[in-house]
């Protein structure tokens, strides 16, 4: 669930809420609910390009993404956006 959907669902009689951790946690804190630990899923992001692109382009994009992760750029961007997330270095 997105943040704007949480209250609608719970106030509508839902017995259980599941969704993005931050809005669920915020709602739970405000309304005396318990958030179960640990999280049961991690959302992994991906990049896709058309199949007809040259392999060197794909390799270059892969290298750029790896560098953005390794340099801390991705983690800093998420933090600036108010997101709490870990960035795997795989």
Backbone torsions as a table, in degrees:
resi	resn	phi	psi	omega
1	UNK	NA	146.3	171.8
2	UNK	-84.8	165.3	-177.6
3	UNK	-55.1	-40.1	-176.7
4	UNK	-74.2	-13.0	-178.9
5	UNK	-93.3	-20.1	-173.5
6	UNK	-60.0	-54.1	-177.2
7	UNK	-62.6	-41.4	179.8
8	UNK	-58.6	-44.1	-177.6
9	UNK	-67.5	-47.7	-176.5
10	UNK	-68.0	-44.5	179.2
11	UNK	-66.9	-22.1	178.4
12	UNK	-82.5	2.0	175.2
13	UNK	106.2	8.3	178.7
14	UNK	-63.1	140.3	178.0
15	UNK	-87.9	-24.6	-175.6
16	UNK	-140.3	143.6	175.4
17	UNK	-119.0	142.0	176.8
18	UNK	-143.5	137.2	179.5
19	UNK	168.6	-156.4	-179.3
20	UNK	-62.6	129.6	-171.1
21	UNK	-55.0	-47.1	-173.1
22	UNK	-59.4	-52.0	179.7
23	UNK	-67.7	-34.0	178.0
24	UNK	-64.8	-45.0	-179.7
25	UNK	-63.5	-44.2	179.2
26	UNK	-60.9	-45.1	179.9
27	UNK	-64.9	-42.4	-179.3
28	UNK	-60.7	-43.2	-180.0
29	UNK	-63.4	-38.9	-178.7
30	UNK	-73.1	-23.4	-172.5
31	UNK	-121.7	16.3	174.5
32	UNK	68.8	31.7	178.0
33	UNK	-98.4	162.1	178.7
34	UNK	-107.2	131.3	175.6
35	UNK	-97.0	125.0	-179.1
36	UNK	-73.6	143.3	177.0
37	UNK	-119.3	150.4	-7.2
38	UNK	-80.5	173.1	175.6
39	UNK	-58.9	145.2	-176.4
40	UNK	-96.7	-2.4	-178.5
41	UNK	-156.2	149.6	172.9
42	UNK	-123.1	132.7	-180.0
43	UNK	-86.6	116.7	-179.7
44	UNK	-99.5	129.9	-179.3
45	UNK	-88.4	159.6	-178.5
46	UNK	-145.9	161.7	174.6
47	UNK	-120.4	136.4	178.2
48	UNK	-129.3	143.4	176.6
49	UNK	-132.2	156.3	177.7
50	UNK	-57.6	142.8	-177.6
51	UNK	-59.2	-28.9	-176.4
52	UNK	-78.1	-3.3	177.1
53	UNK	-68.1	145.6	-179.4
54	UNK	-62.8	148.2	179.9
55	UNK	-58.8	-34.4	179.3
56	UNK	-63.8	-32.1	176.1
57	UNK	-67.3	-45.5	179.2
58	UNK	-61.2	-44.2	179.1
59	UNK	-63.8	-39.1	178.4
60	UNK	-64.9	-43.5	177.2
61	UNK	-62.7	-41.4	178.2
62	UNK	-60.1	-42.7	179.4
63	UNK	-65.7	-39.8	179.4
64	UNK	-64.0	-45.5	179.4
65	UNK	-61.8	-43.3	178.9
66	UNK	-60.8	-42.3	179.5
67	UNK	-66.4	-41.8	178.8
68	UNK	-62.8	-36.5	177.0
69	UNK	-70.5	-48.4	-176.0
70	UNK	-64.8	-34.3	-177.6
71	UNK	-76.5	-12.0	-177.8
72	UNK	91.4	-0.7	-178.6
73	UNK	-60.1	-45.3	-178.2
74	UNK	-65.0	-47.0	-179.8
75	UNK	-61.7	-42.1	179.6
76	UNK	-65.7	-38.8	178.8
77	UNK	-63.9	-42.7	177.5
78	UNK	-62.9	-42.3	179.7
79	UNK	-63.3	-43.7	178.3
80	UNK	-61.1	-30.4	179.8
81	UNK	-83.6	1.5	178.5
82	UNK	80.8	17.7	-179.9
83	UNK	-95.9	141.8	174.7
84	UNK	-105.8	108.7	-175.7
85	UNK	-152.8	153.7	172.1
86	UNK	-103.5	148.7	-179.6
87	UNK	-114.7	106.9	179.6
88	UNK	-65.3	144.9	-179.1
89	UNK	-100.4	24.7	-176.7
90	UNK	-64.5	NA	NA
